Amino acid sequence: MSAAHPVDSKVHFGGPDREPRALRNILEQRIDAVPAGGSIDWITYYFRDERLAQALLRARRRGVSIRVCLDGVPLHRSVNDGVIRLLSGPGGIGDGLRVVRHLVPWRLHTKLYCFSHPRPTAFVGSFNPSGNEPEDSQILARIGDQDRGHNLLLEIDEPLIVKAFLKRVMALHSRASPFGPLYGSISPAAVADGTEAYFFPRLGRNPLDERFLRLGEGATLRIAASHFADFQIAKHLRGLAARGATVEVLTHHTQRRSPGEIVGYLRAHGVRTYRYEHPDELPMHAKFILAEDSAGRWSAVGSYNLNWNSRWLNQELLVFSNDPQLWHALNVRWHSIIAEPWCQE
């Protein structure tokens, strides 16, 4: 990939140091900015935000085309039901809603929000609109407060990338069978000026494996991962540390998301590992990677978790970028998070 002309992108962060509900507010503002004749195309995993659903209904009434693909059987099964009732009920978005129900244990885990106006733009990252007002504390205790915890959305307006994302939404939305994921090819879904976008599940080698194997001696690799349970990735990090690379991992404190076994393995093999445990149980849900070696710098953001389901089963999206401004923004955010008192080695 060439780094000479990186894709124009902007990263938006949520977290305890930001205004609560900052990322969902961006989505609502973008919904309200789409005029009659425009389009809004989404894929998301958790969607509990009824005010955001009402914004989509307003857009539909003023003549905006709406497509929403939503997981109908998430890990916590009933949490999307309220929004599903709103969007599918009288005055809803009709066949614009595709609720994906599946029998095998894969998840529609992608977070992708596309808007046609004021210019074609896509937001990708780790944020689900999973909060609601008034809030249900019991549900929040199960899924985490993503409106106040660490999260991010990357805004991309490069036409080839946005076109590929829209193609994915339409393919999923129009799929006749509710069974089985859409498998990606070996190649990336889109490549444009220093950016590569990959959908999962996919055929062939995982692009993360390839990226890690290509890092040279003296590399620096930092990974913020809400979930880490993939021993294949852990072995790559062990190998990098053995070759003299500086490797750091930031993850959530819960055993379900990041088991003690794998954290102990990383620490025993030279990988500096931080556990994030906020006193209000706010999640460290941001997912990003920062890499640097003699060949240059790259970063990655998306929905992809470092676990078995994301590697083999889930619908996921991962974007690699050579954009120096994005790398810098993520680097600043990394240092900000690990400086918090509830981030401990």
C-alpha positions in Angstrom: 0.0 0.0 0.0 1.2 3.5 -0.7 1.3 6.0 2.2 1.7 9.0 -0.1 -2.0 9.9 -0.3 -3.9 8.6 2.7 -7.7 8.4 2.8 -9.2 11.5 4.3 -10.5 10.2 7.7 -11.4 11.5 11.1 -11.6 9.5 14.3 -14.2 10.2 17.0 -13.8 9.0 20.6 -16.1 8.2 23.4 -15.1 7.6 27.0 -15.3 8.7 30.6 -13.4 11.9 29.7 -15.9 12.8 26.9 -19.5 14.0 26.9 -21.8 11.1 27.7 -23.5 9.7 24.6 -21.1 11.6 22.3 -20.9 9.0 19.6 -24.6 8.3 19.4 -25.1 12.1 19.2 -22.9 12.2 16.1 -25.0 9.5 14.5 -28.2 11.3 15.3 -26.8 14.6 13.8 -25.8 12.7 10.7 -29.3 11.1 10.4 -30.9 14.6 10.7 -28.6 16.0 8.0 -29.8 13.5 5.3 -32.4 15.2 3.1 -35.3 13.7 1.1 -34.0 11.4 -1.6 -30.9 10.5 0.4 -30.0 7.2 2.0 -28.9 5.8 5.4 -27.5 2.2 5.5 -26.5 0.5 8.7 -25.2 -2.7 10.1 -25.0 -3.0 13.9 -25.0 -5.6 16.6 -26.7 -4.0 19.7 -29.3 -1.3 19.0 -31.3 -0.3 22.1 -31.3 3.5 21.5 -34.9 4.3 20.9 -34.3 8.0 20.4 -31.9 7.1 17.7 -34.5 4.8 16.2 -37.0 7.7 16.3 -34.5 9.8 14.3 -34.4 7.1 11.6 -38.3 7.1 11.5 -38.2 10.9 11.1 -35.8 10.4 8.2 -38.0 7.8 6.6 -41.1 10.1 6.9 -39.2 12.9 5.1 -38.3 10.6 2.2 -34.9 9.1 3.1 -34.2 5.5 2.1 -33.3 3.5 5.2 -31.7 0.1 5.4 -30.8 -1.3 8.8 -29.3 -4.8 9.3 -29.5 -5.8 12.9 -28.6 -9.0 14.9 -31.8 -10.6 16.1 -30.0 -13.1 18.3 -27.2 -11.3 20.1 -25.4 -12.7 23.1 -27.9 -11.1 25.4 -30.9 -12.0 23.3 -33.7 -9.6 24.2 -31.8 -6.3 24.2 -32.6 -5.3 20.6 -36.3 -6.1 20.9 -37.5 -2.6 21.8 -35.9 -1.0 18.7 -37.0 -3.9 16.5 -40.6 -3.3 17.6 -40.2 0.5 16.8 -38.7 0.0 13.4 -40.9 -2.9 12.3 -44.2 -1.6 13.8 -46.8 0.7 12.3 -45.1 3.8 10.9 -41.8 1.9 10.9 -39.3 1.5 8.1 -41.0 -1.6 6.6 -38.8 -3.8 4.6 -35.9 -1.4 5.3 -35.3 -3.4 8.5 -33.5 -6.7 8.1 -33.3 -8.6 11.4 -30.7 -11.4 11.0 -31.6 -14.5 13.0 -29.2 -17.4 13.0 -29.0 -20.9 14.5 -25.3 -21.3 14.5 -23.3 -19.3 17.0 -22.1 -16.5 14.7 -22.9 -12.8 15.4 -23.7 -9.9 13.1 -20.9 -8.0 15.0 -20.1 -5.4 12.4 -20.6 -1.7 13.3 -21.0 0.2 10.0 -23.0 3.4 9.6 -23.3 4.9 6.1 -24.8 8.3 5.1 -25.4 9.7 1.6 -25.3 13.4 2.7 -23.8 16.0 3.0 -21.4 13.7 1.2 -21.2 9.9 1.0 -19.6 8.9 4.3 -19.2 5.8 6.5 -18.5 5.4 10.2 -16.8 2.2 11.3 -15.4 1.1 14.6 -16.4 -0.4 17.9 -19.5 1.6 18.9 -23.0 0.1 19.2 -25.9 2.4 19.9 -26.7 0.2 22.9 -27.7 2.7 25.5 -31.2 4.0 26.1 -33.1 6.7 27.9 -34.4 6.0 30.5 -31.7 3.4 31.1 -32.2 -0.2 32.3 -29.5 -0.8 34.9 -29.8 -4.5 34.7 -29.3 -4.6 30.9 -26.4 -2.1 31.3 -24.7 -4.4 33.8 -24.9 -7.2 31.3 -23.7 -5.5 28.1 -21.7 -2.5 29.5 -22.3 1.2 29.1 -21.0 1.9 25.6 -22.3 5.5 25.7 -19.8 6.3 28.5 -17.1 3.7 28.2 -14.1 3.9 25.8 -15.2 3.5 22.2 -14.5 5.0 18.7 -15.8 5.6 15.3 -13.7 6.3 12.2 -15.2 8.5 9.6 -14.3 7.7 6.0 -15.4 9.5 2.9 -13.1 8.0 0.2 -15.6 7.0 -2.6 -14.2 3.5 -3.3 -14.2 2.5 0.4 -17.7 3.9 1.0 -19.0 2.1 -2.2 -17.6 -1.2 -0.9 -19.3 -0.7 2.4 -22.6 0.1 0.8 -22.3 -3.0 -1.3 -21.9 -5.1 1.9 -25.0 -3.6 3.5 -27.1 -4.2 0.4 -25.8 -7.8 0.1 -26.6 -8.6 3.7 -29.9 -6.7 3.6 -31.1 -8.6 0.5 -29.9 -12.0 1.5 -32.8 -14.5 1.2 -31.5 -17.1 3.7 -31.1 -16.3 7.4 -28.5 -19.1 7.7 -24.8 -18.8 7.4 -22.4 -15.8 7.1 -21.3 -14.1 3.9 -17.8 -15.2 3.4 -15.3 -12.7 2.1 -12.7 -13.5 -0.5 -8.9 -13.7 0.1 -8.5 -10.1 -1.2 -9.6 -7.0 0.8 -13.1 -5.6 0.1 -11.6 -2.3 -0.9 -8.2 -0.7 -1.3 -7.7 3.1 -1.7 -4.6 5.3 -1.1 -3.1 3.7 2.0 -6.3 2.1 3.3 -7.5 -1.5 3.1 -10.9 -2.7 4.4 -11.6 -6.4 5.2 -14.9 -8.1 6.0 -15.0 -11.3 8.0 -15.5 -14.2 8.0 -13.2 -14.8 5.1 -11.3 -17.3 3.1 -7.6 -17.7 3.3 -5.1 -16.3 5.7 -6.3 -13.7 8.3 -4.8 -10.3 7.4 -3.9 -9.6 11.0 -1.7 -12.7 11.0 0.0 -11.5 7.8 0.5 -8.0 9.2 2.1 -9.3 12.4 4.4 -11.7 10.6 5.7 -8.9 8.4 6.7 -6.6 11.3 10.5 -6.3 11.4 13.0 -6.4 14.2 12.8 -3.5 16.7 9.1 -3.0 15.9 6.6 -1.4 18.3 3.1 -2.9 18.4 0.3 -1.7 20.6 -3.2 -3.4 20.7 -6.3 -2.0 22.4 -8.7 -5.0 22.4 -11.9 -5.2 24.5 -11.7 -9.0 24.0 -8.5 -11.1 23.8 -8.9 -14.9 23.7 -7.1 -15.8 20.4 -4.0 -17.9 21.2 -2.9 -17.6 17.5 -2.5 -13.9 18.0 -0.9 -14.4 21.4 1.7 -16.7 19.7 2.4 -14.0 17.1 3.0 -11.5 19.9 5.3 -13.9 21.7 7.3 -14.3 18.6 7.6 -10.5 18.1 8.7 -10.0 21.7 11.3 -12.7 21.3 12.7 -10.9 18.2 13.1 -7.7 20.2 9.9 -6.0 19.4 8.1 -3.8 22.0 4.6 -5.3 22.4 1.8 -3.9 24.6 -1.8 -5.0 25.0 -4.6 -3.0 26.7 -7.8 -5.0 27.4 -10.8 -5.2 29.6 -10.6 -6.8 33.1 -13.3 -9.4 32.8 -12.5 -13.1 32.5 -15.2 -13.6 29.9 -13.7 -11.1 27.5 -10.0 -11.7 28.2 -9.3 -14.8 30.3 -6.5 -14.8 32.9 -4.9 -17.7 31.1 -4.1 -15.7 27.9 -3.1 -12.6 29.9 -0.7 -14.7 31.9 0.7 -16.2 28.7 1.3 -12.8 27.3 3.0 -11.5 30.4 5.2 -14.5 30.7 6.5 -14.0 27.2 7.5 -10.4 27.3 4.2 -8.7 26.3 3.3 -5.7 28.6 -0.3 -6.1 29.4 -2.8 -3.7 31.0 -6.2 -4.5 32.5 -8.8 -1.8 32.5 -11.3 -1.9 35.4 -13.3 1.3 35.9 -15.0 1.8 39.2 -18.4 2.3 37.4 -17.8 -0.8 35.3 -17.5 1.3 32.2 -16.1 -0.9 29.4 -12.8 -0.5 27.6 -14.6 -1.3 24.3 -12.3 0.6 21.9 -10.6 -1.7 19.4 -7.5 -0.4 17.6 -3.9 -1.3 16.7 -0.8 0.8 16.4 2.3 -0.6 14.6 5.6 0.9 13.7 8.9 -0.5 12.3 11.6 0.5 9.8 9.1 0.2 7.0 6.7 2.8 8.5 3.6 3.1 10.6 0.1 1.6 10.2 -3.0 1.5 12.4 -6.2 -0.6 12.4 -9.7 0.0 13.7 -13.0 -1.9 13.4 -15.4 -4.3 15.1 -13.0 -7.3 15.1 -12.3 -8.9 18.5 -9.2 -11.0 19.2 -11.2 -14.2 19.8 -12.2 -17.4 18.0 -15.6 -16.1 17.0 -14.3 -13.1 15.2 -11.6 -15.1 13.5 -13.9 -17.8 12.1 -17.6 -17.0 12.5 -18.7 -13.4 13.1 -19.6 -10.8 10.6 -16.8 -8.2 11.2 -15.1 -5.3 9.6 -11.4 -4.3 10.0 -9.8 -1.3 8.4 -6.0 -0.9 8.0 -4.6 2.6 7.4 -1.3 4.3 6.7 -2.8 7.7 7.5 -0.3 9.5 9.8 -3.1 11.7 11.3 -5.1 8.7 12.3 -2.0 7.0 13.8 -1.2 10.2 15.8 -4.8 10.5 17.1 -4.8 6.8 18.2 -1.4 7.2 19.7 -2.6 10.1 21.8 -5.7 8.1 22.9 -3.6 5.1 23.8 -1.5 7.2 26.2 -4.6 8.9 27.6 -6.3 5.5 28.5 -3.3 3.8 30.0 -2.7 7.0 32.2 -6.1 6.5 33.9 -5.8 5.2 37.4 -8.0 2.1 36.8 -5.7 0.9 34.0 -3.3 -1.5 35.8 -0.5 -3.8 34.7 
